[in-house]
Amino acid sequence: MNLRQLSDLLGLSPTTVSRALGGYPEVSEATRRRVRAAADAHGYRPNRRAASLATGRAMAVGHVIATSHSHEMVNPVFSDFVAGAGEVYAARGYDMVMSVVADGQEVAAYRNMAETGSVDGIIVHGPRRGDVRIDVLRDLGLPFVVHGRAPLDHSDYSFVDIENARAFRRATDLLLDLGHRRIALINGRAEMDFARRRRSGWAEALAARGLPVTTDMEVNAEMSEQAGHAAAVALLARADAPTAFLVSSIIMAIGVRRAIHEAGLEMPKDVSVAIHDDMLGYLGNGGETPVFTATRSSVRAAGRRCAELLIERIADPALAPAQEVWDCELVTGGSTAPPP
């Protein structure tokens, strides 16, 4: 079925149907629901070129990744985020434009996208210390949504984030309640905002119990299995080795578990592990009983929500910024127990 046939079926103009599928505010919510239901029922998928002509938009969303952060960003977590966002793009008739650029060229890529009109909006990934991208995108006038929050005092941009500090404070408190006092933090790269917030939660929980917060009990590294393994090997070799690990991702935690096994120890009998779990579709944390005790929040759902917020703001740039901070569920798995 093409656009004309769907329009005739609904008794609407092709422009109205295109705008309804694109989420434009001048189309009533009732009409949008009716058009989307008919499109789904008849298997209609918007023709990008026709939609672009009807709406005056590129019908594309940009994602820009710098090579210096490619290991950090282009991983299974990023893939799940993009999968979630892609579901929304497909339903609304948008393409995804992915640009991997040299370190320091992100701003130039944004300027090029704005000047050429190749995208209608941007998803910003991995906010970090000294980040200038929000100011640049605001100046360019491109709608954008940030996955995470920049470590800056801005109140006029849209973002979707999780309560990183609260989540890691709760996880640290759980380990402290079990009796652990030497709790190591294996975290993401120090310049990443999520890592800064997670460290804050860990440190606050320790300080609240009168325990020292020492940098020799924390490691900042790429969010990879290899980095998690290397960090745990080094920490377990210490005379005052930790009895528990707090780990920033399930990917790193797999490496931590490998290091525990190689040291002749058992999890959780000898060493406990608590993690953050992004609820990845193809790297799950067990079934009814989780493998790891975890704070968790779906990164795929975050991708969907970022895409929804962005397309709403593409359709209506006058919309106020949307700022959502999601709480994390804390689930108990088979990786935590009192210290030996």
N, C-alpha and C positions, 0 to 999 in steps of 0.2 A: 504494500500500500504506500502511495506517495502522499506528499503534503496536500495536493489538490483533492485527492480522494478522501483523505481524512477530514479536510475542511468541509467538503460537500456533505459527508456523512453527518457532521456535527451542525451544519448550517451556519458556519462561521467563516470569516475571511481567512486566507492563508496567513496573513500578517498576525491576526489575533491568535491563531493556533501556535505560530512560532513564538510569539511573545508569552503565551500561556506556558509553553514547555520551557521557556527560558526564565520563568519566574518573575516577569516584569510586573511592577506594582500597579500599573494602570489596568491590568486584567484582574477581575475579581477572584477571590479565593475559590468561590463556587465554580467559576468557569475553569480555573486552573485544574481543580480536582476532576472536573468532567472531562477535560481534554486529556489529562494524563491517564485517566482510567480507560478512555477509548484507545489511546495510543498503545497501552499495555495489552488491552484485549485483542487488538488487531495486529500486534507485532510491529508497530510503526517505529522506525528509528529515524530521527531528523537527518536530512541532508545538510551537512555543515555549510556548503556553499549557499544553498537556498536560505538557510537560517541567517547566515551572515548578511545576505542581501536584504532580507526582510527586517532585520534588527539594527543594521549598521554596526555590528560587532564583529570581532575576529572569531568569536565562539571558541576561544582557547584560554587556558589558564597556564601560567608559567611556573616552573620549579627550577631554581638555579642552585647548583651545588659546586663549590670550589674544590679543586683537587686536593688541597691541603686538608680538607675535612671529609674527603670521600670515604676513608676507612671508617670514620666516626658515623657518617650519615648514611652511606649506601650499604646497608646491612639488612638482616631480616626484619628489624624493627621498622626501618624506613620503607621496606617493601610492603609490609602490612599496612602502614599509613597510606601509601600510594594506592594500594588496592581498595581501601575504604573510600578515599577521595575519588578514585576512578569510577566507583559505583554511581556516585552522584553526578559526575561529569557525563557519563553515558546516558543516564536518565534525563539529564537536562540538555543534551545535545552539544556538549562541550568536548573539545579535544584537550589533551595534555601536551604541553611543550616542555620537554626536559632539556636543560642546558648544563653541561658540565664544563666549567671554565677553569683557567689557571688561577692560582692563589692571587688574591687581590683584584680579580677582574669581575667580581660579582656586581659591583656598582655599575661598571661599564655595560654589563649584560642587561641590567635593568634599564639603563638609559636607552640602549639599542631597542629593547622591546617596546618601550614607550614611544620612541621616535618612529619606529616602523609600524606600530599598531598591530604587532603580531600576536599580542595577548590582550585580554581584557582585565586581567588581574593576576596577582602573585600570591603564592603561599611561601612564607618565609620559614625556613627550617633552622633549627639549632641556634637560637639566640645565645650570644656569648659576650664576654667582657669586652668593652670598647666597641660594641656593635654600632655601626653608623647606618645600617640598612633602613631602619624605620624612618629616620629623618630624610634620607634620600627618596624613599618611595612616597613619603608625604609631599615632598617638594615636587616630585614628578606628577603627582595627581593620579597615580595608578592605585586602584583599590587593592588592598592586601589584607591578609590575615596571618598572624604569627602562630606557629605551633610551638607553644611555650611562651615564656615572658622574657623580655629583654631586661637585663639588670640595670635599668634606668627608670627614672621617675616620670614615665609618660602615662597620661590617662586618656589619650585620644587616639588609641589604635585598638583594633580587634584582635583577640587572641583566645586560644583554647589551651589550657594547661592543667596539670594535676597538682594537688597539694603535696609537693615533694618533701618539704620540710616536715609537715605533720606526719606524713607516711613513714619517714625514716625515724622520727622520734618515737612513734608507736612501735615500730619494729625493734628499735634499740631497747625501749622499755620492756618489751616482751622478753628479750634476752637477759636483761638485768633482773627481771622478776624470776627467771629460772635460776639465777645465781651467778651468771657470768659477770666477770669484772674486767677481763682482757678481751675487748671486742674490737676487732680490726675492721676498718672500712676500706673496701675495694670499690673505687668510684670511677666515673667517667673523667674525661680530661678536665683539668681544673678551670680552664677558661669558659667551659660550657655552663650556662646558667642553671640547668637542672642539677648539675653536679654540685654547684655552690649551695643550692638550696638543700640538697640531700645531706651534705656535710653539716650544714647548720642544724638540721634535725638530730643527727647523730651526736653532735657536740653538746647541744642543749640537754639531751637526755642524760649524758654522762655527767655534765656539770651539775644537774639537778640532784644527782646522787652523791655529789662530793667527790667524783672521780676525775683524775687528770685527763685533759684532752691533749694527747701528744701526737706530733706529726709522724713519729716513727711507727704509729699504728694505723696509718692511712696511706693508700696508694692511689694515685690518679693515672689512668691509662686509657688506651682505646677500649671500646666496648667489644672485645673479642675473646674467644675461648683461650687463645694463646696468652693474652695479657692477663686474664684471670688466673691461669695456671702459673705463670711466672711470678705474679704477686704473691700467691699463696705459698709457693715453694720457698720464697725468700722469708716470708713471715713465719712459716712453720719451722724454719731452721734456727730461729732465735731461741736463746735460753729461756726467755719469758714469752714463749709462743702464745698467740691468742687461743682462747678456748672457743671462740665464736667469730664468725665472719658475717659482716653485713655487706651484701654485694649488689651493685647497681643494675644488674640485668641477669636474666636466666642464661644468656650466652656466656657471660663471664663466669657464672656459677658452675657451669659444666666443667670449665677449666679448674676451678677451685676444688670441685669434687675429685677430679683426676689427681690433683696434687695431694689431697688427703689420702687417697688410696695408695699412691706411690710412697708416701711416708709411713706406710704400714698402720695407718689409723682408720677408724671407722666413723662414718657420719650416721647418726648424731652421737654415738656412744662416747667418742673421744673429742669430736669437734662439731659444733653446731653451725648451721648456715641458714641465714635469712636473706631473702632477695627481693628485688622488684621484678614483677612479672607483667609484661605487656600483653599477655594473653594471645600470643602469636598463633596463627591458624595452623602452622605446620611444625611448631616447636612447643608443644604443650607441656604444662606442668603436672603431668599425670592425669588420672581420672577423678573418681570421687574423692580419693585421698591424694592430695597434692604431694609430689616428690619433695618440693621445697616449701617451707613456711615462707609466705610472701605477702607483700603489699601488691595489689594488682589493679590495673585499669586498662581497658582495651585500647591499644593504639590504633586499631582499625576503626573503632568508633570515633576516635579523635580525628582521623582522616576524613571520615564522612562529615563530621560536624564542621570542620574547617572549610570544607568544600561548600557546604550549604550556606554558611555565613558569608563566604566570599561571593558566591553567585547572587545572593540577596543584595549585596552591596554593589555589585556590578550593575544589577538591574535598577537600583535606587541609591546613587552615591550620597544622597542626603541622609541616609539612615545613620542613627547614632552608633558609635562603636559598641560592639558586643564583646563582653569580657567574661569568659566562663572558666572557673577553676573547679575541677572535679575532685571530690574526695576519693581516696583509694580504699578498697576493701582489704582487710587483713585476714588472711586464711592460715590456719595451722596445718603444716604438712609433716612429713616424716624426717625432716632435717634438723629439728631442734629438740633438745633435751637438757636437763641440768648438767653442769660441767662434771667431769669425772672427779 
